[in-house]
Amino acid sequence: MNNKISNPKVEVPKGMKLNDKDHLGDLLSSLKCIEKDYVVTMTEASNEHLYQSYYDMFLNIATMQREVFELMFQKGWYSLEKAESMKIDEKAQMLGVELSDLNG
């Protein structure tokens, strides 16, 4: 059974030169790293005004990251794996137990 979720792949030139897929893949990786850095920066903001400025910038970066991901997915350059419902149920149960443990 095929558990992949994807679109038809748009072919790009092969070889040593970077192509559109390479550029978008690099951009996606960079945006993910920047998002993580902004989250850390927000937790260390010294006042509410600074926090809000970082938060606004974080939202812009997160939006760009999502747009790049969606473009890559549309072009068939990014695929997802469909999770089996049993695995989802197992994970939900495990997280429920962890939440109960946290609440004491």
Backbone bond lengths (Angstrom), bond angles and torsions (degrees), N, CA, C in turn:
res aa  C-N    CA-C-N  psi(-1)  N-CA   C-N-CA  omega(-1)  CA-C   N-CA-C  phi
1 M - - - 1.456 - - 1.529 109.38 -
2 N 1.320 116.61 134.26 1.453 122.11 -179.95 1.519 109.88 -87.99
3 N 1.320 116.00 116.97 1.462 121.01 -179.79 1.524 112.17 -99.76
4 K 1.320 117.08 8.45 1.460 120.62 -179.80 1.518 110.90 -81.86
5 I 1.332 114.70 138.81 1.457 122.05 174.08 1.524 105.41 -115.97
6 S 1.333 115.82 115.82 1.463 118.95 -177.91 1.518 110.10 -157.50
7 N 1.299 114.26 171.44 1.463 123.02 175.94 1.519 108.37 -108.96
8 P 1.335 117.42 164.14 1.468 119.08 175.63 1.531 109.99 -57.67
9 K 1.315 115.62 136.20 1.458 121.28 -175.03 1.523 110.99 -78.58
10 V 1.328 116.28 129.16 1.461 122.42 172.50 1.527 106.03 -81.18
11 E 1.310 116.18 121.76 1.469 120.45 -178.81 1.523 110.53 -72.79
12 V 1.320 114.73 143.46 1.464 121.94 177.71 1.526 108.11 -126.16
13 P 1.327 116.98 157.87 1.465 119.37 179.44 1.532 111.00 -60.94
14 K 1.321 115.55 140.74 1.459 120.53 176.66 1.518 108.39 -96.79
15 G 1.310 116.02 160.32 1.457 119.91 178.03 1.512 111.66 128.62
16 M 1.306 115.81 -168.19 1.460 122.50 -174.94 1.531 113.50 -76.29
17 K 1.327 116.88 -24.77 1.463 119.61 -178.84 1.526 109.74 -75.61
18 L 1.329 115.16 142.25 1.461 119.91 177.07 1.521 109.95 -69.50
19 N 1.316 116.10 141.88 1.461 121.37 178.43 1.526 108.95 -116.46
20 D 1.333 116.92 -178.13 1.465 121.04 -177.21 1.530 111.71 -59.13
21 K 1.318 116.79 -40.25 1.468 120.46 179.35 1.534 110.28 -62.36
22 D 1.318 116.88 -43.14 1.470 120.97 178.45 1.524 111.30 -61.23
23 H 1.334 115.94 -46.10 1.466 120.12 -178.58 1.532 110.96 -63.57
24 L 1.329 116.51 -44.84 1.465 119.14 -179.28 1.531 111.45 -68.82
25 G 1.321 117.54 -36.43 1.462 120.59 176.76 1.520 111.31 -62.59
26 D 1.324 116.38 -42.44 1.461 121.16 177.47 1.525 110.78 -64.85
27 L 1.325 116.24 -43.42 1.463 120.50 178.08 1.523 111.12 -61.75
28 L 1.333 117.42 -43.40 1.457 121.27 179.79 1.529 110.78 -61.33
29 S 1.324 116.88 -45.53 1.472 120.46 178.33 1.522 111.50 -61.37
30 S 1.321 116.05 -43.23 1.471 120.31 179.57 1.522 111.40 -63.29
31 L 1.328 116.97 -44.40 1.460 119.88 -179.60 1.531 111.29 -63.88
32 K 1.328 117.56 -37.43 1.468 120.45 177.33 1.528 110.54 -62.21
33 C 1.328 116.89 -43.17 1.468 120.59 178.37 1.522 111.35 -64.47
34 I 1.317 116.25 -42.62 1.461 120.51 179.59 1.526 110.16 -63.02
35 E 1.342 117.07 -41.30 1.474 120.26 177.30 1.526 111.14 -56.41
36 K 1.330 116.15 -47.42 1.469 120.40 -179.94 1.521 110.81 -60.61
37 D 1.335 116.27 -41.56 1.463 119.99 179.81 1.533 111.44 -64.43
38 Y 1.323 116.74 -38.89 1.464 119.37 178.20 1.521 111.58 -65.59
39 V 1.317 118.08 -36.75 1.463 120.33 178.08 1.528 109.77 -61.34
40 V 1.321 116.84 -45.59 1.461 120.09 177.87 1.525 110.46 -63.04
41 T 1.313 116.10 -43.58 1.471 120.41 179.98 1.520 111.41 -60.76
42 M 1.330 117.62 -40.96 1.468 120.29 179.22 1.523 111.12 -62.45
43 T 1.333 117.12 -38.47 1.468 119.03 -178.92 1.523 111.75 -68.30
44 E 1.329 116.39 -18.76 1.463 119.81 -178.02 1.527 112.94 -105.83
45 A 1.332 117.32 6.90 1.466 120.33 -179.74 1.528 110.01 -63.95
46 S 1.324 115.43 137.32 1.464 119.79 -174.02 1.521 114.77 -85.03
47 N 1.351 117.39 -12.87 1.466 119.24 177.55 1.520 109.68 -154.08
48 E 1.310 115.70 168.84 1.461 120.98 -174.53 1.534 112.83 -65.14
49 H 1.338 117.25 -38.58 1.461 120.30 179.87 1.533 110.57 -62.74
50 L 1.315 116.43 -45.55 1.460 121.30 178.56 1.534 110.37 -63.76
51 Y 1.331 115.78 -43.83 1.467 120.26 177.84 1.529 110.31 -57.85
52 Q 1.317 117.67 -46.33 1.466 121.51 -178.27 1.524 111.81 -63.46
53 S 1.332 116.28 -37.99 1.471 119.82 177.20 1.524 110.61 -62.76
54 Y 1.328 116.53 -46.75 1.466 120.63 177.88 1.527 111.01 -63.54
55 Y 1.315 116.30 -39.96 1.464 120.73 -179.31 1.534 110.80 -62.66
56 D 1.325 116.26 -44.02 1.467 120.37 178.47 1.529 110.98 -61.36
57 M 1.342 116.24 -42.62 1.460 120.10 178.15 1.531 110.53 -65.64
58 F 1.335 116.20 -40.00 1.462 120.77 177.69 1.529 110.72 -58.85
59 L 1.330 117.27 -44.77 1.464 120.02 179.98 1.528 111.66 -61.63
60 N 1.331 116.96 -38.93 1.469 120.46 177.24 1.528 111.21 -63.62
61 I 1.319 116.47 -44.21 1.471 120.75 179.19 1.523 109.73 -65.08
62 A 1.338 117.71 -43.18 1.465 121.22 -179.70 1.525 110.93 -62.58
63 T 1.322 117.10 -37.94 1.462 121.22 177.62 1.522 110.26 -65.47
64 M 1.330 116.89 -44.41 1.462 120.26 178.18 1.521 110.54 -62.10
65 Q 1.333 116.98 -42.61 1.462 121.05 -179.50 1.520 110.11 -60.29
66 R 1.325 116.36 -43.69 1.465 119.89 -179.85 1.528 111.56 -65.28
67 E 1.328 116.70 -39.73 1.462 120.63 179.18 1.532 111.40 -64.29
68 V 1.332 116.95 -40.52 1.463 120.27 178.45 1.525 109.94 -66.73
69 F 1.346 116.84 -43.31 1.463 120.01 177.05 1.527 110.43 -58.36
70 E 1.323 117.30 -48.07 1.468 120.89 -178.26 1.527 111.40 -62.26
71 L 1.324 117.95 -38.43 1.458 121.23 177.69 1.531 110.23 -64.23
72 M 1.329 116.52 -45.39 1.461 120.05 178.76 1.523 111.08 -63.59
73 F 1.332 116.67 -39.01 1.463 120.66 178.97 1.530 110.18 -64.92
74 Q 1.333 116.40 -44.03 1.477 120.64 179.02 1.523 111.90 -59.74
75 K 1.326 116.67 -35.93 1.463 120.91 -177.72 1.528 112.09 -84.72
76 G 1.340 116.87 1.31 1.460 120.48 179.01 1.516 113.95 77.89
77 W 1.326 117.46 15.45 1.453 121.79 -178.38 1.524 112.23 -93.83
78 Y 1.301 116.40 -1.20 1.465 121.74 -179.94 1.523 105.59 -142.98
79 S 1.310 116.87 126.90 1.461 119.19 178.96 1.525 109.18 -122.28
80 L 1.290 115.54 159.84 1.455 122.82 179.47 1.517 108.44 -119.23
81 E 1.299 116.04 159.18 1.447 119.99 175.86 1.517 108.99 -108.84
82 K 1.322 115.43 126.07 1.455 120.87 179.60 1.530 108.52 -71.63
83 A 1.325 115.51 124.84 1.461 120.02 179.30 1.517 110.28 -81.39
84 E 1.308 115.14 139.74 1.456 119.67 176.18 1.526 108.39 -71.24
85 S 1.328 116.80 142.84 1.464 120.33 -177.00 1.523 111.37 -59.79
86 M 1.328 117.55 -32.52 1.463 120.22 178.30 1.530 110.75 -63.00
87 K 1.336 116.90 -41.40 1.462 120.44 178.93 1.525 111.23 -66.51
88 I 1.319 116.17 -37.51 1.463 119.84 177.91 1.526 109.59 -64.74
89 D 1.323 116.83 -44.38 1.465 121.01 178.70 1.529 111.25 -61.79
90 E 1.343 116.97 -41.63 1.469 120.90 178.73 1.527 110.62 -61.70
91 K 1.322 115.99 -44.95 1.464 120.65 -179.08 1.532 110.51 -64.78
92 A 1.336 116.97 -42.67 1.467 120.69 178.91 1.526 110.35 -61.99
93 Q 1.322 116.81 -40.69 1.467 120.51 179.26 1.528 110.40 -65.62
94 M 1.333 116.70 -43.71 1.461 120.64 179.32 1.531 111.14 -61.43
95 L 1.339 116.34 -43.22 1.467 119.52 179.66 1.522 110.78 -67.94
96 G 1.334 117.19 -34.62 1.460 120.39 176.02 1.510 112.10 -62.82
97 V 1.324 117.25 -40.68 1.472 121.79 177.51 1.531 109.68 -64.89
98 E 1.322 116.23 -44.83 1.474 119.76 178.86 1.526 111.43 -61.37
99 L 1.315 117.18 -39.89 1.461 121.04 177.86 1.521 110.60 -64.65
100 S 1.319 116.89 -43.13 1.464 121.00 177.50 1.530 110.65 -60.87
101 D 1.334 116.97 -41.41 1.454 120.94 178.61 1.525 111.00 -63.05
102 L 1.318 117.09 -38.06 1.465 120.56 179.19 1.525 111.64 -67.34
103 N 1.336 115.42 -37.77 1.462 119.65 -178.87 1.523 113.27 -78.18
104 G 1.326 115.97 -8.11 1.464 120.98 175.97 1.450 112.59 76.65
